[in-house]
Amino acid sequence: MELRQMLFSFAVCSCLLAAIPVVDGFRNEPFVLPSFDSGSILNFTTSFKDPQRNREVAVIIYYPANNAGKQLPLVVFSHCYLGFDTWYGYLVDASVPRGYIWATIDAYNADPDVTPMDLALDQSFLLDAIVENAAKNASFPLYNMVGSTYAAGGHSLGGAASFISGNSNNLRRKAVNNFTTIFTLSGCQPPPGDEIVASLKRDTLPALLFSGTEDCMCGPFGAGYFQDLPSACKYFVNIVNATHCQMADMWHDAIIAEACHETEAAIGCQRGRQQLSMDQQLAMVVRYVEPWLDFTLKGDQSQRNVLNQLVAEDIAAKKIEGTAGCNV
């Protein structure tokens, strides 16, 4: 087994956790997670049947409590291999009160055979299902609330899925709706990575890619993925002293968090350098995700200048090793 494949095997094992029950049906009460402002965020858990695959796809959907009838952008997020949707509550907490709907896939939590294509098909199918129900189903909690711009996002294997679902031509299904942008948190697939190598070369959507200098699980792939993307608008944010595990807020699962960090240390990811604290790393991710979504999903052109300024400031302060370009 070659070195990169060995490293990825460690990475995916570090996300292992037993599955939690999925509750079908709508929930209108706040779903309280660590750091959530339950007064401004509501959610419900449901599932949609994909007849093409004969598969129930579970999802937790978060939305602003006080929306005032506006149509909002939608983010469909895929967790890491054998991970949990709840590990990315920090992104929900930052985005939803600012006028976004966030759908986190609650599937394949304990399936060791899941592939990026499986997760990508779930992302694409959920996009269609949510948009259709919001337009036609008056009993759906998001009725008349979903707008016309959509982001595919994910961490690790979920990030690899977002590379695939970012272009409907990559999928083994006919999509009704297409994503507007993609963003990935250390997204990768174990070598040879055939599913995303081909997909990357067809992805022309605006793309925001995160990695970390202390991530030797998926980090070695990040720069290559960025170079392969033909998008005219793409940013690569390689956070100095950031790790793979800390792209997810798994510390409320302390045993899993410790196991993930021990795995990183065992394979030499940290190389004796000081890693960022969890709060510091998650804050850096939010620092870029917020203007990125405002720019790509809300059409706020001023946020492109904000992004460029952040990149310049953080490179000068040696907080990131970044590449940026946006010609649209």
Secondary structure by P-SEA (a helix, b strand, c coil): ccaaaaaaaaaaaaabbbbcccccccccccccccccccccccccccccccccccbbbbbbbbbbccccbbbbbbbbbbbccccccccaaaaaaaccccbbbbbbbccccccccccaaaaaaaaaaaaaaaaaaaccccccccccccccbbbbbbccaaaaaaaaacccccccccccccccbbbbccccccccaaaaaaaaaacccbbbbbbbccccccccaaaaaaaaccccbbbbbbccccccccccccccaaaaaaaaaaaaaaaccccccccccaaaaaaaaaacaaaaaaaccccaaaaaaaaaaaaaaaaaaccccbbbbbcc
